[in-house]
Amino acid sequence: MVNLIKKDIRLGVHPLFLIMPFLTGALMFIPGWVYFVVILYFCWITIPNMFNQLRSQNDLMFTSMMPVTKRDIVKARVFVVAGLETAHIVVALIFGLISSRIYPDSMTYLFFPPNLGFFGLCFAMLAIFNLVFIPMYYKTAYKFGMALLASTVAATLFAGITQWLGIVNSGMNRIFYGTEANHVAFQAYMLIAGIVIFFAFTAVAYRMAVKRFLQVEIQ
C-alpha cells in the first residue's frame, strides 16, 4: 500500500503540485477576495495535470502488472488525492487565520471571510468533488475528462450557491460573517461538520469506485 502511494506520487504528482498549496494559499492574503477560488484551483489545475500525467505514463497497465489488488490500487489513489486536498485546505486555513490578524476587524467582507466556518464549507465542497469524480473516473480508470467536468461543475456550483446565500440570506450572513463568541463557536462546529462530511463522502466514493473498478478489464 505504501509503495503504491509512493508510486502515484512519483509518477503523477509533479514537484510543483507539492508546493501548490503554498502558492495558492498565499492568495488568502488578498483582502476581501473570493477565497473559494483558492481551493478550487486544486480542481482546476492539480487534478487534470495529475491524472493526465498518470495516463501519459501508462500507469494503469504498469500498476496492473504489480502484485497488488484492484482495491489497493483505488485506495492508494484516493489517499493521494485526499491528502493533497487536505494539504490545500490546511495551508489555506493557516494563511487565512494570519490574514484575518493582519487586516483590521472593521474590514467589511462581501464574500466569505477566512474563518473556520468558511473552511468547513471548503471541506464539504471537496467532499462533493470526490463523490462525483472518483466513482466516475473508475468506470474506466483511464478516461477522466467527463468525470473532471462533472465534479468541477458540482463543486463550483456548491461554492457559488453557498456564497450567494451567505450574501442574501440574513441568517447565513450572521453565522458566517459574525465575530461574536456564539458565531465563532458555530463556525468551529461547521468546520468539524465539514471535516466529517469530507471523510464520509470520500469513503463512500472509494467504495463505489472499487465496485466499478472490479468490473474494468485492463488491456
TORNU-992465 format. One record per residue: residue number from 1; residue in one letter; x, y, z of N, C-alpha, C in turn. Coordinates in steps of 0.02 Angstrom, whole numbers. Atoms other than C-alpha are relative to their C-alpha. Last residue first. Layout:
+-----+--------+--------+--------+--------+--------+--------+--------+--------+--------+--------+
| num | residu |   n.c1 |   n.c2 |   n.c3 |  ca.c1 |  ca.c2 |  ca.c3 |   c.c1 |   c.c2 |   c.c3 |
+-----+--------+--------+--------+--------+--------+--------+--------+--------+--------+--------+
| NUM |      a |      X |      Y |      Z |      X |      Y |      Z |      X |      Y |      Z |
...
+-----+--------+--------+--------+--------+--------+--------+--------+--------+--------+--------+
***
This chain:
+-----+--------+--------+--------+--------+--------+--------+--------+--------+--------+--------+
| num | residu |   n.c1 |   n.c2 |   n.c3 |  ca.c1 |  ca.c2 |  ca.c3 |   c.c1 |   c.c2 |   c.c3 |
+-----+--------+--------+--------+--------+--------+--------+--------+--------+--------+--------+
| 219 |      q |    -30 |     26 |     62 |   -298 |   -208 |  -1079 |     65 |     37 |    -14 |
| 218 |      i |    -60 |    -37 |     18 |   -373 |   -192 |   -905 |     33 |    -31 |    -61 |
| 217 |      e |    -48 |     48 |     27 |   -549 |   -260 |   -893 |     59 |     39 |    -28 |
| 216 |      v |    -41 |    -25 |     56 |   -648 |   -146 |   -780 |     49 |    -54 |    -21 |
| 215 |      q |     31 |     19 |     63 |   -783 |   -231 |   -675 |     41 |     21 |    -60 |
| 214 |      l |     -1 |     73 |      3 |   -679 |   -226 |   -515 |    -30 |    -26 |    -65 |
| 213 |      f |    -65 |     20 |     26 |   -653 |    -41 |   -550 |      7 |    -76 |     -5 |
| 212 |      r |     -3 |    -13 |     72 |   -839 |     -7 |   -531 |     66 |    -24 |    -29 |
| 211 |      k |     50 |     42 |     33 |   -855 |    -89 |   -360 |      4 |      8 |    -76 |
| 210 |      v |    -25 |     69 |     -2 |   -692 |     -9 |   -302 |    -49 |    -46 |    -37 |
| 209 |      a |    -53 |      7 |     49 |   -751 |    163 |   -358 |     27 |    -71 |     -3 |
| 208 |      m |     31 |      1 |     66 |   -913 |    150 |   -261 |     51 |    -12 |    -55 |
| 207 |      r |     37 |     64 |      5 |   -819 |    103 |   -103 |    -34 |     -7 |    -68 |
| 206 |      y |    -48 |     55 |      6 |   -695 |    246 |   -128 |    -36 |    -67 |     -9 |
| 205 |      a |    -27 |     -3 |     69 |   -833 |    373 |   -161 |     49 |    -57 |    -11 |
| 204 |      v |     53 |     25 |     44 |   -919 |    319 |      1 |     24 |     -2 |    -72 |
| 203 |      a |      4 |     73 |    -13 |   -756 |    342 |     96 |    -53 |    -32 |    -44 |
| 202 |      t |    -58 |     30 |     33 |   -731 |    513 |     14 |      0 |    -76 |     10 |
| 201 |      f |     12 |      1 |     73 |   -908 |    563 |     62 |     57 |    -33 |    -37 |
| 200 |      a |     56 |     46 |     14 |   -880 |    514 |    244 |    -13 |     -6 |    -75 |
| 199 |      f |    -24 |     69 |     -7 |   -706 |    593 |    254 |    -56 |    -50 |    -14 |
| 198 |      f |    -54 |     14 |     47 |   -765 |    759 |    184 |     22 |    -73 |      3 |
| 197 |      i |     30 |     10 |     66 |   -930 |    759 |    279 |     54 |    -19 |    -52 |
| 196 |      v |     36 |     64 |     -3 |   -838 |    735 |    444 |    -31 |    -16 |    -68 |
| 195 |      i |    -51 |     53 |      0 |   -716 |    876 |    400 |    -33 |    -69 |      0 |
| 194 |      g |    -29 |      4 |     67 |   -860 |    991 |    353 |     51 |    -55 |     -5 |
| 193 |      a |     50 |     32 |     43 |   -952 |    953 |    516 |     28 |     -9 |    -71 |
| 192 |      i |      0 |     71 |    -19 |   -794 |    995 |    615 |    -49 |    -39 |    -44 |
| 191 |      l |    -64 |     29 |     22 |   -775 |   1159 |    521 |      1 |    -75 |     15 |
| 190 |      m |      6 |      9 |     72 |   -959 |   1199 |    546 |     64 |    -30 |    -29 |
| 189 |      y |     40 |     60 |     11 |   -940 |   1168 |    732 |     -8 |    -14 |    -75 |
| 188 |      a |    -43 |     57 |    -17 |   -797 |   1295 |    734 |    -38 |    -66 |    -10 |
| 187 |      q |    -46 |      9 |     56 |   -909 |   1419 |    642 |     48 |    -58 |     12 |
| 186 |      f |     38 |     34 |     52 |  -1043 |   1392 |    775 |     44 |    -12 |    -61 |
| 185 |      a |     10 |     69 |    -22 |   -917 |   1436 |    910 |    -38 |    -40 |    -53 |
| 184 |      v |    -64 |     34 |      8 |   -863 |   1592 |    815 |     -6 |    -74 |     20 |
| 183 |      h |    -11 |     11 |     72 |  -1045 |   1646 |    799 |     65 |    -38 |    -12 |
| 182 |      n |     46 |     54 |     21 |  -1077 |   1621 |    985 |      7 |    -16 |    -74 |
| 181 |      a |    -22 |     64 |    -27 |   -920 |   1721 |   1029 |    -45 |    -57 |    -23 |
| 180 |      e |     16 |      9 |    -71 |   -962 |   1868 |    916 |     16 |    -71 |     21 |
| 179 |      t |    -62 |      7 |    -39 |   -869 |   1887 |    751 |    -13 |     -7 |     74 |
| 178 |      g |     -1 |    -25 |    -68 |  -1014 |   1862 |    630 |     66 |    -12 |     36 |
| 177 |      y |    -35 |    -64 |     -2 |   -986 |   1840 |    444 |      8 |     27 |     71 |
| 176 |      f |    -66 |      5 |     32 |  -1028 |   1656 |    429 |     39 |     65 |      1 |
| 175 |      i |    -39 |     58 |    -22 |  -1172 |   1645 |    553 |     71 |      3 |    -27 |
| 174 |      r |    -19 |     -9 |    -70 |  -1243 |   1821 |    531 |     46 |    -57 |     23 |
| 173 |      n |    -46 |    -57 |     -4 |  -1241 |   1806 |    342 |     25 |     10 |     71 |
| 172 |      m |    -66 |     25 |     18 |  -1318 |   1633 |    349 |     52 |     56 |      5 |
| 171 |      g |    -19 |     50 |    -50 |  -1467 |   1706 |    442 |     70 |    -27 |    -13 |
| 170 |      s |    -23 |    -34 |    -61 |  -1477 |   1864 |    336 |     24 |    -50 |     53 |
| 169 |      n |     38 |     27 |    -56 |  -1484 |   1768 |    173 |     26 |     28 |     65 |
| 168 |      v |     70 |    -23 |      2 |  -1425 |   1874 |     25 |    -41 |    -24 |     60 |
| 167 |      i |      7 |    -72 |     13 |  -1235 |   1868 |     44 |    -72 |     22 |     10 |
| 166 |      g |    -33 |    -37 |    -52 |  -1211 |   1698 |    125 |     -7 |     76 |     -7 |
| 165 |      l |     43 |      2 |    -60 |  -1342 |   1626 |     11 |     32 |     39 |     57 |
| 164 |      w |     58 |    -42 |     14 |  -1241 |   1684 |   -140 |    -47 |      2 |     61 |
| 163 |      q |    -23 |    -69 |     -5 |  -1083 |   1609 |    -66 |    -58 |     49 |    -13 |
| 162 |      t |     -9 |    -17 |    -70 |  -1172 |   1445 |    -34 |     24 |     72 |      9 |
| 161 |      i |     65 |     -4 |    -34 |  -1238 |   1441 |   -212 |      8 |     19 |     73 |
| 160 |      g |     39 |    -58 |     22 |  -1073 |   1485 |   -294 |    -65 |      8 |     38 |
| 159 |      a |    -32 |    -61 |    -24 |   -968 |   1364 |   -192 |    -41 |     61 |    -18 |
| 158 |      f |      6 |     -2 |    -73 |  -1090 |   1221 |   -219 |     30 |     64 |     27 |
| 157 |      l |     70 |    -18 |    -15 |  -1100 |   1262 |   -404 |    -11 |      4 |     75 |
| 156 |      t |      7 |    -71 |     13 |   -910 |   1260 |   -415 |    -70 |     25 |     14 |
| 155 |      a |    -35 |    -36 |    -53 |   -901 |   1089 |   -332 |     -8 |     76 |     -8 |
| 154 |      a |     36 |     11 |    -62 |  -1034 |   1015 |   -447 |     32 |     40 |     57 |
| 153 |      v |     63 |    -39 |      3 |   -957 |   1094 |   -602 |    -38 |     -7 |     65 |
| 152 |      t |    -19 |    -70 |     -8 |   -786 |   1026 |   -551 |    -61 |     45 |     -3 |
| 151 |      s |    -18 |    -13 |    -70 |   -858 |    853 |   -522 |     19 |     73 |     11 |
| 150 |      a |     59 |      6 |    -43 |   -949 |    846 |   -690 |     17 |     18 |     73 |
| 149 |      l |     48 |    -52 |     17 |   -801 |    912 |   -791 |    -59 |     -1 |     49 |
| 148 |      l |    -28 |    -64 |    -24 |   -673 |    802 |   -703 |    -49 |     57 |    -13 |
| 147 |      a |      2 |      2 |    -73 |   -779 |    646 |   -728 |     25 |     65 |     30 |
| 146 |      m |     70 |    -11 |    -21 |   -809 |    693 |   -909 |     -6 |      0 |     76 |
| 145 |      g |     26 |    -65 |     22 |   -622 |    712 |   -942 |    -70 |     15 |     25 |
| 144 |      f |     19 |    -41 |    -58 |   -555 |    568 |   -836 |    -34 |     66 |    -19 |
| 143 |      k |     27 |    -64 |     22 |   -532 |    424 |   -957 |    -24 |     40 |     60 |
| 142 |      y |    -45 |    -26 |     52 |   -419 |    286 |   -891 |    -23 |     69 |    -23 |
| 141 |      a |    -66 |     -8 |    -30 |   -490 |    203 |   -736 |     51 |     26 |    -50 |
| 140 |      t |    -50 |     23 |     48 |   -638 |    156 |   -848 |     69 |     -3 |     30 |
| 139 |      k |     38 |     38 |     49 |   -789 |    171 |   -733 |     47 |    -29 |    -53 |
| 138 |      y |    -14 |     72 |     -3 |   -658 |    219 |   -606 |    -50 |    -42 |    -39 |
| 137 |      y |    -65 |     16 |     31 |   -663 |    401 |   -658 |     12 |    -75 |     -3 |
| 136 |      m |      6 |     -8 |     73 |   -849 |    416 |   -622 |     65 |    -19 |    -34 |
| 135 |      p |     38 |     56 |     30 |   -828 |    342 |   -447 |     -6 |      5 |    -76 |
| 134 |      i |    -34 |     65 |     -9 |   -685 |    463 |   -405 |    -41 |    -58 |    -28 |
| 133 |      f |    -58 |     15 |     42 |   -755 |    623 |   -481 |     25 |    -72 |      6 |
| 132 |      v |     16 |      2 |     71 |   -931 |    637 |   -410 |     59 |    -26 |    -41 |
| 131 |      l |     56 |     45 |      8 |   -905 |    593 |   -227 |    -21 |     -7 |    -74 |
| 130 |      n |    -23 |     70 |     -3 |   -733 |    672 |   -231 |    -57 |    -49 |    -14 |
| 129 |      f |    -44 |     13 |     57 |   -798 |    841 |   -290 |     21 |    -73 |     -1 |
| 128 |      i |     44 |      7 |     58 |   -940 |    836 |   -164 |     42 |    -16 |    -62 |
| 127 |      a |     35 |     63 |    -10 |   -815 |    806 |    -24 |    -46 |    -15 |    -59 |
| 126 |      l |    -44 |     52 |     26 |   -709 |    946 |    -97 |    -29 |    -69 |     12 |
| 125 |      m |     -5 |     -9 |     73 |   -854 |   1067 |    -70 |     44 |    -55 |    -31 |
| 124 |      a |     61 |     27 |     30 |   -889 |    999 |    105 |      2 |      5 |    -76 |
| 123 |      f |     -3 |     73 |     -7 |   -708 |   1028 |    156 |    -61 |    -32 |    -32 |
| 122 |      c |    -51 |     24 |     48 |   -718 |   1205 |     85 |      7 |    -76 |      3 |
| 121 |      l |     32 |      3 |     65 |   -881 |   1235 |    180 |     49 |    -24 |    -53 |
| 120 |      g |     46 |     57 |     -3 |   -793 |   1191 |    341 |    -37 |     -9 |    -65 |
| 119 |      f |    -41 |     59 |     17 |   -657 |   1311 |    286 |    -39 |    -65 |      9 |
| 118 |      f |    -13 |      1 |     72 |   -787 |   1450 |    282 |     40 |    -62 |    -19 |
| 117 |      g |     60 |     22 |     35 |   -846 |   1407 |    456 |     10 |     -4 |    -75 |
| 116 |      l |      5 |     73 |     -5 |   -669 |   1420 |    525 |    -62 |    -27 |    -37 |
| 115 |      n |      9 |     26 |    -68 |   -646 |   1599 |    464 |    -10 |    -76 |     -2 |
| 114 |      p |    -37 |     62 |    -12 |   -571 |   1668 |    304 |     -5 |    -24 |     72 |
| 113 |      p |    -66 |    -14 |    -29 |   -709 |   1795 |    268 |     35 |    -66 |     16 |
| 112 |      f |    -13 |     30 |    -65 |   -848 |   1741 |    149 |     69 |     20 |     26 |
| 111 |      f |     -2 |     73 |      4 |   -877 |   1866 |      9 |     20 |    -28 |     68 |
| 110 |      l |     58 |     17 |     42 |   -931 |   2047 |     32 |     -5 |    -76 |     -6 |
| 109 |      y |     -8 |     51 |     52 |   -813 |   2068 |    179 |    -65 |     -7 |    -38 |
| 108 |      t |     63 |     30 |     22 |   -812 |   2230 |    280 |     12 |    -48 |    -58 |
| 107 |      m |      5 |     12 |     72 |   -650 |   2271 |    370 |    -65 |    -35 |    -17 |
| 106 |      s |     53 |    -41 |     28 |   -680 |   2334 |    548 |     -9 |    -11 |    -75 |
| 105 |      d |     64 |     32 |    -13 |   -579 |   2191 |    621 |    -58 |     38 |    -32 |
| 104 |      p |     39 |    -23 |    -58 |   -424 |   2265 |    541 |    -67 |    -35 |      5 |
| 103 |      y |     48 |    -51 |     19 |   -319 |   2162 |    419 |    -45 |     18 |     59 |
| 102 |      i |    -34 |    -56 |     32 |   -164 |   2070 |    477 |    -48 |     58 |    -13 |
| 101 |      r |    -34 |    -39 |    -52 |   -250 |   1956 |    603 |     33 |     63 |    -30 |
| 100 |      s |     52 |    -33 |    -41 |   -376 |   1894 |    474 |     30 |     40 |     57 |
|  99 |      s |     29 |    -56 |     37 |   -232 |   1861 |    354 |    -51 |     38 |     42 |
|  98 |      i |    -50 |    -54 |     -3 |   -143 |   1752 |    482 |    -27 |     63 |    -33 |
|  97 |      l |      1 |    -25 |    -70 |   -302 |   1650 |    503 |     51 |     55 |      9 |
|  96 |      g |     61 |    -39 |    -11 |   -317 |   1637 |    314 |     -4 |     28 |     70 |
|  95 |      f |    -10 |    -65 |     31 |   -136 |   1582 |    293 |    -61 |     45 |     12 |
|  94 |      i |    -53 |    -34 |    -38 |   -164 |   1441 |    417 |     12 |     71 |    -27 |
|  93 |      l |     28 |    -18 |    -65 |   -330 |   1394 |    337 |     52 |     38 |     42 |
|  92 |      a |     44 |    -59 |     10 |   -256 |   1400 |    161 |    -29 |     23 |     67 |
|  91 |      v |    -44 |    -57 |     13 |   -117 |   1282 |    218 |    -41 |     64 |     -9 |
|  90 |      v |    -36 |    -16 |    -62 |   -243 |   1164 |    296 |     46 |     60 |    -10 |
|  89 |      i |     44 |    -34 |    -47 |   -360 |   1172 |    145 |     38 |     20 |     64 |
|  88 |      h |     23 |    -65 |     27 |   -228 |   1136 |     13 |    -42 |     37 |     52 |
|  87 |      a |    -57 |    -47 |     -3 |   -146 |   1000 |    119 |    -21 |     69 |    -25 |
|  86 |      t |     -7 |    -21 |    -69 |   -315 |    915 |    144 |     57 |     50 |      8 |
|  85 |      e |     57 |    -45 |    -16 |   -344 |    912 |    -43 |      7 |     26 |     71 |
|  84 |      l |    -14 |    -64 |     33 |   -170 |    839 |    -74 |    -55 |     51 |     16 |
|  83 |      g |    -57 |    -31 |    -34 |   -201 |    702 |     54 |     17 |     68 |    -29 |
|  82 |      a |     25 |    -29 |    -63 |   -374 |    665 |    -16 |     56 |     34 |     39 |
|  81 |      v |     45 |    -56 |     16 |   -300 |    641 |   -191 |    -24 |     34 |     64 |
|  80 |      v |    -41 |    -54 |     27 |   -155 |    534 |   -128 |    -43 |     62 |    -14 |
|  79 |      f |    -41 |    -27 |    -55 |   -267 |    426 |    -18 |     42 |     59 |    -24 |
|  78 |      v |     44 |    -42 |    -40 |   -392 |    405 |   -159 |     38 |     32 |     58 |
|  77 |      r |     15 |    -60 |     39 |   -253 |    342 |   -272 |    -45 |     48 |     39 |
|  76 |      a |    -60 |    -42 |      3 |   -188 |    221 |   -141 |    -14 |     65 |    -37 |
|  75 |      k |    -13 |    -28 |    -67 |   -361 |    152 |   -103 |     60 |     47 |     -1 |
|  74 |      v |     47 |    -55 |    -10 |   -402 |    128 |   -288 |     15 |     35 |     67 |
|  73 |      i |    -16 |    -51 |     50 |   -245 |     24 |   -318 |    -45 |     61 |     10 |
|  72 |      d |    -56 |    -39 |    -24 |   -273 |    -68 |   -154 |     21 |     55 |    -49 |
|  71 |      r |     22 |    -38 |    -58 |   -446 |   -124 |   -208 |     56 |     45 |     26 |
|  70 |      k |     33 |    -60 |     26 |   -379 |   -176 |   -378 |    -24 |     44 |     57 |
|  69 |      t |     71 |      8 |     16 |   -263 |   -296 |   -288 |    -27 |     65 |    -28 |
|  68 |      v |     45 |    -38 |    -43 |    -74 |   -288 |   -294 |    -72 |    -12 |    -22 |
|  67 |      p |     38 |     47 |    -42 |     64 |   -399 |   -364 |    -43 |     35 |     51 |
|  66 |      m |    -28 |      7 |    -67 |    114 |   -271 |   -498 |    -42 |    -49 |     41 |
|  65 |      m |    -51 |     53 |      2 |     70 |   -295 |   -681 |     32 |    -11 |     68 |
|  64 |      s |     34 |     65 |      5 |    -93 |   -199 |   -659 |     50 |    -58 |     -2 |
|  63 |      t |     22 |     21 |    -67 |      9 |    -50 |   -597 |    -33 |    -68 |     -2 |
|  62 |      f |    -58 |     13 |    -43 |    104 |    -34 |   -761 |    -22 |    -27 |     68 |
|  61 |      m |    -30 |     63 |     21 |    -53 |    -52 |   -866 |     59 |    -19 |     44 |
|  60 |      l |     48 |     55 |    -11 |   -144 |     82 |   -768 |     30 |    -67 |    -18 |
|  59 |      d |     -1 |     24 |    -69 |      8 |    197 |   -758 |    -46 |    -60 |     11 |
|  58 |      n |     31 |     66 |      5 |     30 |    216 |   -945 |     -2 |    -35 |     68 |
|  57 |      q |    -49 |     48 |    -23 |    147 |    363 |   -906 |    -26 |    -73 |     -5 |
|  56 |      s |    -56 |     -2 |     47 |     37 |    475 |  -1013 |     55 |    -49 |     19 |
|  55 |      r |     21 |     33 |     62 |   -113 |    420 |   -910 |     57 |     -1 |    -50 |
|  54 |      l |      5 |     72 |    -13 |    -28 |    462 |   -746 |    -19 |    -38 |    -63 |
|  53 |      q |    -68 |     26 |     -7 |     24 |    633 |   -812 |     -1 |    -76 |     11 |
|  52 |      n |    -28 |      1 |     68 |   -153 |    669 |   -871 |     71 |    -29 |      1 |
|  51 |      f |     28 |     59 |     33 |   -217 |    618 |   -700 |     23 |     -4 |    -73 |
|  50 |      m |    -21 |     62 |    -32 |   -100 |    739 |   -611 |    -25 |    -61 |    -38 |
|  49 |      n |    -70 |     13 |     15 |   -123 |    882 |   -732 |     24 |    -66 |     29 |
|  48 |      p |     -9 |     16 |     71 |   -312 |    872 |   -726 |     72 |    -15 |    -19 |
|  47 |      i |     30 |     64 |     19 |   -312 |    856 |   -534 |      8 |    -14 |    -75 |
|  46 |      t |    -37 |     58 |    -24 |   -188 |    996 |   -496 |    -29 |    -66 |    -26 |
|  45 |      i |    -70 |      6 |     22 |   -256 |   1136 |   -605 |     31 |    -67 |     20 |
|  44 |      w |    -11 |    -28 |     66 |   -445 |   1163 |   -599 |     70 |    -14 |    -27 |
|  43 |      c |     42 |     34 |     49 |   -490 |   1051 |   -453 |     16 |     22 |    -71 |
|  42 |      f |    -18 |     71 |     -3 |   -345 |   1110 |   -345 |    -38 |    -40 |    -53 |
|  41 |      y |    -59 |      8 |     44 |   -375 |   1289 |   -404 |     24 |    -73 |      1 |
|  40 |      l |     22 |     26 |     65 |   -547 |   1268 |   -323 |     58 |     -7 |    -49 |
|  39 |      i |      7 |     72 |     -5 |   -467 |   1288 |   -152 |    -19 |    -30 |    -68 |
|  38 |      v |    -64 |     26 |    -24 |   -403 |   1465 |   -182 |     -2 |    -77 |      2 |
|  37 |      v |    -42 |     12 |     59 |   -559 |   1503 |   -285 |     67 |    -30 |     20 |
|  36 |      f |     15 |     66 |     27 |   -667 |   1482 |   -130 |     47 |    -18 |    -58 |
|  35 |      y |    -48 |     49 |    -24 |   -575 |   1633 |    -60 |    -15 |    -72 |    -21 |
|  34 |      v |     44 |     59 |      1 |   -668 |   1757 |   -168 |     43 |    -59 |     20 |
|  33 |      w |      3 |     38 |     63 |   -560 |   1905 |   -115 |    -50 |    -56 |      5 |
|  32 |      g |     68 |     -1 |     29 |   -594 |   2027 |     27 |     -8 |    -38 |    -64 |
|  31 |      p |     58 |    -17 |    -42 |   -411 |   2060 |     67 |    -66 |      0 |    -40 |
|  30 |      i |     35 |    -52 |     38 |   -283 |   1964 |    -38 |    -63 |     18 |     39 |
|  29 |      f |    -20 |    -66 |    -24 |   -182 |   1871 |     94 |    -30 |     57 |    -40 |
|  28 |      m |     41 |    -17 |    -58 |   -279 |   1711 |     60 |     18 |     69 |     28 |
|  27 |      l |     54 |    -44 |     24 |   -194 |   1711 |   -110 |    -48 |     18 |     56 |
|  26 |      a |    -21 |    -70 |     -8 |    -41 |   1642 |    -20 |    -52 |     49 |    -24 |
|  25 |      g |     18 |    -23 |    -67 |   -135 |   1478 |     -8 |     19 |     72 |     13 |
|  24 |      t |     70 |    -22 |      1 |   -122 |   1458 |   -196 |    -22 |     26 |     68 |
|  23 |      l |      7 |    -52 |     51 |     68 |   1456 |   -192 |    -72 |     26 |     -2 |
|  22 |      f |    -29 |    -61 |    -26 |     77 |   1362 |    -26 |     -7 |     58 |    -50 |
|  21 |      p |     39 |    -25 |    -57 |    -45 |   1227 |    -78 |     26 |     65 |     28 |
|  20 |      m |     59 |    -38 |     20 |     45 |   1219 |   -247 |    -43 |     24 |     59 |
|  19 |      i |     -4 |    -67 |    -30 |    207 |   1163 |   -165 |    -59 |     45 |    -19 |
|  18 |      l |    -11 |     10 |    -71 |    175 |    978 |   -193 |      8 |     67 |     36 |
|  17 |      f |     65 |      8 |    -31 |     99 |   1021 |   -361 |      5 |    -18 |     74 |
|  16 |      l |     35 |    -64 |     -4 |    264 |   1091 |   -421 |    -65 |     -6 |     38 |
|  15 |      p |    -21 |    -37 |    -60 |    351 |    928 |   -377 |    -35 |     67 |      8 |
|  14 |      h |    -60 |    -40 |     14 |    246 |    843 |   -514 |     19 |     39 |     64 |
|  13 |      v |      0 |    -65 |    -34 |    121 |    721 |   -442 |     67 |     34 |    -13 |
|  12 |      g |     55 |    -44 |     17 |     80 |    577 |   -560 |      4 |     70 |     29 |
|  11 |      l |     19 |      1 |     70 |    229 |    460 |   -572 |    -50 |     55 |    -18 |
|  10 |      r |    -59 |     -8 |     44 |    318 |    495 |   -408 |    -19 |      4 |    -74 |
|   9 |      i |    -29 |    -66 |    -10 |    160 |    525 |   -306 |     57 |     12 |    -49 |
|   8 |      d |     47 |    -50 |     25 |     68 |    375 |   -377 |     29 |     70 |      5 |
|   7 |      k |      1 |      4 |     73 |    220 |    263 |   -349 |    -45 |     53 |    -31 |
|   6 |      k |    -63 |    -30 |     24 |    242 |    322 |   -170 |      2 |      0 |    -76 |
|   5 |      i |      6 |    -72 |    -12 |     58 |    283 |   -136 |     62 |     36 |    -25 |
|   4 |      l |     47 |    -25 |     50 |     77 |    112 |   -215 |     -9 |     75 |      7 |
|   3 |      n |    -35 |     -4 |     64 |    232 |     79 |   -111 |    -44 |     25 |    -56 |
|   2 |      v |    -45 |    -58 |     -4 |    138 |    122 |     48 |     37 |      9 |    -66 |
|   1 |      m |     41 |    -60 |      0 |      0 |      0 |      0 |     44 |     63 |      0 |
+-----+--------+--------+--------+--------+--------+--------+--------+--------+--------+--------+
***
